Amino acid sequence: MGTWFTEKQTDHFGITAKVNRSLHSEKTDFQDLEILETEEWGNMLVLDDMVMTTERDEFVYHEMLAHVPLFTHPSPKKVLVVGGGDGGVIREVLKHSSVEKAVLVEIDGKVIEYSKKYLPTIAGALDDERVEVKVTDGFMHIAKSEREYDVIMVDSTEPVGPAVSLFSRGFYEGISKALKEDGIFVAQTDNPWFKADLMKQVHADVKETFPITKVYTANIPTYPSGLWTFTMGSNIYHPLQVSDERFFEIDTKYYTEEIHKACFALPKFVKDLTKE
Amino acid sequence: MGTWFTEKQTDHFGITAKVNRSLHSEKTDFQDLEILETEEWGNMLVLDDMVMTTERDEFVYHEMLAHVPLFTHPSPKKVLVVGGGDGGVIREVLKHSSVEKAVLVEIDGKVIEYSKKYLPTIAGALDDERVEVKVTDGFMHIAKSEREYDVIMVDSTEPVGPAVSLFSRGFYEGISKALKEDGIFVAQTDNPWFKADLMKQVHADVKETFPITKVYTANIPTYPSGLWTFTMGSNIYHPLQVSDERFFEIDTKYYTEEIHKACFALPKFVKDLTKE
């Protein structure tokens, strides 16, 4: 049978993947980091026993976190990614020629280091000249920023360990201040099957801060339940009122203009979580 | 740790669920049948080691297989479900008051028997007076039917064991003949992550038979990859040209009018499978 890695996504359910070998394993200052070579998904980044990204299905998460807000904003120039040390979101951000500067603020330098080594198709973009990488605390970086960014994307782990502060109302208020007045915020907000309460709380908190708050979904096979949600907060621009001319051809495997419009249609039980 | 049931969805990947106890287990004339009481998903029907349905997430599959074609047809009166012995699709079909008769053709009577016993919220509808249950081969039933049904739904297992013949071009031709001239056909057609070739072949075959062929998706956590596809074949009615007045309030947990329109937007790598 060989070795299998099992992620318990809840106390009673999980996924399991055949592992050819462990490429790296260490306890960093912030979390347990492991890179596994799996048969089904290619190389896989695991933090605190949770799958963060895999070579095979990473495109879904990274494209959907980046392109939905970037196509909603009419001309994103300065973009901040909080977390996301694997570089996948930055790679997608750079596909927008309007972007002059993309700042990555990742708390754990080891994630960057080992993603560059073992996930080069994902992390390669971090060496681009438009990218500035800061190894520091995202919450603190946000607190010091004022009217600086067009789009802020929060690519965090789940709210355990170093990411706890990234799921707080104070954080969303900080983001609102760090954004330009017409800025857009987006965060990954887990799944409605196992984390309904979290999703509901985040939605309520973001809604307190941003006049336009919308949830969208994408299918990510290696994430819990496969149905992932993203929550967007915007002051002015509505993601479903994007002019047709705004969309341009882009090299993607998941995102399309049609998906942009469709991903906001929520299954009824998910939509119910966004109502007071 | 207790007992866990693991479904190997591919040779190198699977899901695993904590089992409180096995409620029933037998080798029927057609397949291995097991009903497990799980902690996360409630009672679970397993055929040939594959999860068929669970009490907790069954609504997604059953609603999406039934309501998308039923709301596309202006007035479905006679409906055939091939397979689906658990009764979930029939339950959804009966929510349409236009339906006068719903025929279920299931090859394995044991699936019906034990679904009624252990999945009563799913199978209870099979006792409705509008329902006729036939324990016989779906392929043969289709071959004997002519211009009889408004909608035919194929709720089969994957194309192994008794379901092999339900994924053949001859079967789709038989369905076309069994449908009234303005009839609609829909089948579950597996997932694009692990069964891309199957999906592609089915789409090409259905397209040979029906002028309007469309693929739509839904998220089903306990099915491989979580991204499930359905392929619809129609002679006249287009699922995206349904008059707004056609939609009526219906008691669902996943399907909505918005989802009906959005579920046909395919991720780019899935859409590519539907091109020649």
Contacts between the chains, C-beta under 8 A, distances in Angstrom:
chain1	res1	chain2	res2	distance
A	6	B	16	6.4
A	10	B	40	5.9
A	11	B	18	7.6
A	11	B	39	7.6
A	12	B	17	6.6
A	12	B	18	4.0
A	12	B	38	7.1
A	12	B	39	3.8
A	12	B	40	4.0
A	13	B	15	7.2
A	13	B	16	7.2
A	13	B	17	5.1
A	13	B	18	7.1
A	13	B	39	8.0
A	13	B	40	4.1
A	13	B	41	7.4
A	14	B	15	7.2
A	14	B	16	5.1
A	14	B	17	8.0
A	15	B	13	7.2
A	15	B	14	7.1
A	15	B	15	5.7
A	15	B	16	7.3
A	16	B	6	6.4
A	16	B	13	7.2
A	16	B	14	5.1
A	16	B	15	7.3
A	16	B	16	5.4
A	17	B	12	6.6
A	17	B	13	5.1
A	17	B	14	8.0
A	18	B	11	7.6
A	18	B	12	4.0
A	18	B	13	7.1
A	38	B	12	7.1
A	39	B	11	7.6
A	39	B	12	3.8
A	39	B	13	8.0
A	40	B	10	5.9
A	40	B	12	4.1
A	40	B	13	4.1
A	41	B	13	7.4
A	57	B	193	7.5
A	60	B	267	7.3
A	193	B	57	7.5
A	193	B	221	5.6
A	217	B	219	7.5
A	219	B	217	7.5
A	219	B	219	5.9
A	219	B	225	7.5
A	219	B	226	5.8
A	219	B	227	4.1
A	219	B	267	7.2
A	220	B	226	7.9
A	221	B	193	5.6
A	221	B	225	4.3
A	221	B	226	5.7
A	221	B	227	6.9
A	225	B	219	7.5
A	225	B	221	4.3
A	225	B	226	6.6
A	226	B	219	5.8
A	226	B	220	7.9
A	226	B	221	5.7
A	226	B	225	6.6
A	226	B	226	2.1
A	226	B	227	6.5
A	227	B	219	4.1
A	227	B	221	7.0
A	227	B	226	6.6
A	252	B	268	5.8
A	253	B	267	7.5
A	253	B	268	5.5
A	253	B	269	4.8
A	254	B	267	4.4
A	254	B	268	5.8
A	254	B	269	6.6
A	255	B	267	7.9
A	255	B	268	7.0
A	256	B	265	7.6
A	256	B	267	7.6
A	256	B	268	5.3
A	256	B	271	7.4
A	258	B	265	4.3
A	258	B	266	7.7
A	259	B	265	5.4
A	259	B	266	7.8
A	259	B	267	6.2
A	259	B	268	7.6
A	261	B	262	7.7
A	261	B	265	6.9
A	262	B	261	7.8
A	262	B	262	3.8
A	262	B	263	7.7
A	262	B	264	7.9
A	262	B	265	3.3
A	263	B	262	7.7
A	263	B	265	7.8
A	264	B	262	7.9
A	265	B	256	7.5
A	265	B	258	4.3
A	265	B	259	5.4
A	265	B	261	7.0
A	265	B	262	3.3
A	265	B	263	7.8
A	266	B	258	7.7
A	266	B	259	7.8
A	267	B	60	7.3
A	267	B	219	7.3
A	267	B	253	7.5
A	267	B	254	4.4
A	267	B	255	7.9
A	267	B	256	7.6
A	267	B	259	6.2
A	268	B	252	5.8
A	268	B	253	5.5
A	268	B	254	5.8
A	268	B	255	7.0
A	268	B	256	5.2
A	268	B	259	7.6
A	269	B	253	4.8
A	269	B	254	6.7
A	271	B	256	7.3
